Amino acid sequence: MTTQAMTRHAMTRQVQMKQFRGFVAATGFAVALAASAGVGIAAAPPETASCAGCHGANGMGNAAANFPALAGLHAGYLNQQLYAFKHGSRANAMMNAMAAALTAATRSKIAAYYASLPVTPMAEPNPAPGGLGAQIAMQGLNTGTTNAVPACASCHGTGGLGQGRFPRLAGQPQAYLAAQLVAWQKGTRGETPTHLMRHIARKLSPADITAVAAYYAALSPNPAPGAPAASTKASAKTPG
């Protein structure tokens, strides 16, 4: 890199950091500023400034406003969602408009950036949530019948921490999780060719949706060191 290029890069980085610090100061995300200096975080595309307004400067979302966390989710999953918003297979007026102008390259950069962000460590709730929500999450419903619902953990992992392109559910806003299940029921979300979640969601009652959304919302998105996993504390057992 030439001296001129290095100077231009440094000036650009200073402007980006100034804008970022301003957002952090305005919203109180001090943790995000510390994380920005960490190693292994992908470069933030300019478009993420708009994302931060809803999803937070640290990518951990805004539970009060039901905006989900993006930090630490699989890049392939995030890219898939941006594609779905752009092409209409996932309906959301705000996101459809924001994704409309994104190129494939920009989508990939945004996805890589949020996938690289650290997930804020939190202790698991004590006592752990149980009841119907835990049953659906870890055992499923109506096993052995034509109306069977598989355990959420079979795809989304123990404690809802996600597995590959199956996203993390733990710690996401309850209303957001419930809204996604309703969207799959209604067909306004259908970004995968197999429509797996559409088939599952249509077997859930409103009470089922409320219970499982509340269960995952209560879990830690990144259990603090030494904290037991949700599956070891809940009354239901993970299917073998």
Buried (B, 14 or more C-beta within 10 A) or exposed (E): EEEEEEEEEEEEEEEBEEEBBEBBEEBEBEBBBEBBEEEEBBEBBEBBBEBBEBBBBBBBBBBEEBBBBBBBBBBEBBBBBBBBBBEEBBBBEEBBEBBEEBEEEBBBBBBBBBBBBBBBEBEBEEEBBBEBBBBBBBBBBEEEEEEEBBBBBBBBBBBBBBBEBBBBBBBBBBBBBBBBBBBBBEEBBBBEEEBEBBEBBBBBEEEBBBBBBBBBBBBBBBBEEEBEBBBEBBEBEBEE
